[in-house]
Amino acid sequence: MRDALDLETPSWRQELRATTLLAAPLAAANLLQMLTYAVDVIFIARLGDEPLAASALAVALFGLVLWAMTSLTGAVAPLIAEAIGSRSPSFRPVRRATRMALWLAVITGVIGMGLCLLLEPIMRLTGQQPAIIELAVEYNVVIIYSLVPMLIAGVLRNYVSALGRPIFATAITGLGIFVNAAANYAFIFGNFGAPELGLTGAAVATIITSIFTVLVYIVAILADPALARFRIFYRFWRPDWHRFWQIIRIGTPIALTVTAEAGIFGAAAFLMGRFGAAELAGHTVALQLAALAFQIPFGIGQAATIRVGYFYGARDPVGIKRAGWVGIAIATGFMAMTASTMVLAPYTLLSIYVDPYAAKNAALVGFALQYLGLAAAFQLVDGVQAVAAGALRGLQDTRIPMWIAIFSYWVPGFGLAIGLGFFTPLEGVGVWIGLAAGLAFAAVLLTWRWMLREKLQLTLRPRAA
């Protein structure tokens, strides 16, 4: 296993290069995944406002479930990295961890499908229009069948990335965009001899794309000798309950952390809606730009999990230290650039989504400019907290970081958002200050825990692991 990756303790420059080579394709894959979702919106928007609103509401729940379940099964990445770093002569630890993650993807996918079926009562409880509810349910009962293949693809993506082939994730996600666009064009509007299904056709396109992605990952894994030699599909029916529960133990806090973070941004949208449509629209555009920029440190955080995991398995505290700090430094540098761009060229960024000079967008743009200034302020802390959390996951430390995240987002974060938004004249600006404060608290506390990793004995890998 030693020849798969160079795991000798790196210099700072070597670690910078290794982390960059791993993070770049992962970040690119994250950006391409956002583009995949954008393709869906572009095609569905041609059907009208009601189908677009219905799909947005359905995807809000579906996306939250998918993100949480992907985070749960994604705990396989540090386990694979640990196994590789330990230089075990056997391929069994990697094979079994991946196999159990695939099992978990299927099991949680089925559970997730059941959770997504709660969409209709949730929509009725929140007072959505009957016509929108009908369209959303029609779309939802089809798209949920893409959940299991999406989760399987997520596990395989972690597998190829941890084995030093992150470019596969980029290429396969890129191919998926073309498949998704073609399937949307065919099944929404009845082209290429396909039935004209309207909004349901968009859900069918998502299923086709997710199955295609899984099949291409399987072909790539079997065709690449460095990936195929672990034989992750060998004796697939045999359980390894120790690994299964280990993934759940590590992954459950990650899933809850993701849910807490997604929850506060979702709650912020409801708060902004109380101030008016223009405020909510400006908030949505500014947040989309912040989310676009976040895909880079998110990819760096994924790389930090893998790099730290390698040296955790090798019992190399120097390698652990360099992998974590290099990831944090790269993210900080990139987010400093995006923050500067938000301050110096806000109109250019806004033009990605709207015409900032059109009279009809004047109110939206005015609010978006205010929020972009605050988005620039929290870019740095957002990147730091993402990578610090990723580095701690490489040490399989997820439970305490979960509580740090939940506290940071929902106590100082949401507390300030409500206090400043509704009890001062700041309104929307106050909500954004609250969001920034929550991220800042998370960044400080997670980085502090990372700094104390040796004192807390987080770097000591159990011999039996």
Protein Blocks (a to p, Z undefined) as FASTA:
>chain_A
ZZmpccbdcdfklmmmmmmmmmmmmmmmmmmmmmmmmmmmmmmmmnojklmmmmmmmmmm
mmmmmmmmmmmmmmmmmmmmmmmmnopabfklmmmmmmmmmmmmmmmmmmmmmmmmmmmm
mmmmnopafklmmmmmmmmmmmmmmmmmmmmmmmmmmmmmmnopamlmmmmmmmmmmmmm
mmmmmmmnopghiacekjmlmmmmmmmmmmmmmmmmmmmmmmpmklmmnopmgoklpccf
klmmmmmmmmmmmmmmmmmmmmmmmmmmmmmmmnojklmmmmmmmmmmmmmmmmmmmmmm
mmmmmmmmmmmmnopaklmmmmmmmmmmmmmmmmmmmmmmmmmmmmlmmmmmmcfkbfkl
mmmmmmmmmmmmmmmmmmmmmmmmmmmmmmmmmnopaklmmmmmmmmmmmmmmmmmmmmm
mmccklmmmmmmmmmmmmmmmmmmmmmmmmmmmmnopmpccfkZZ
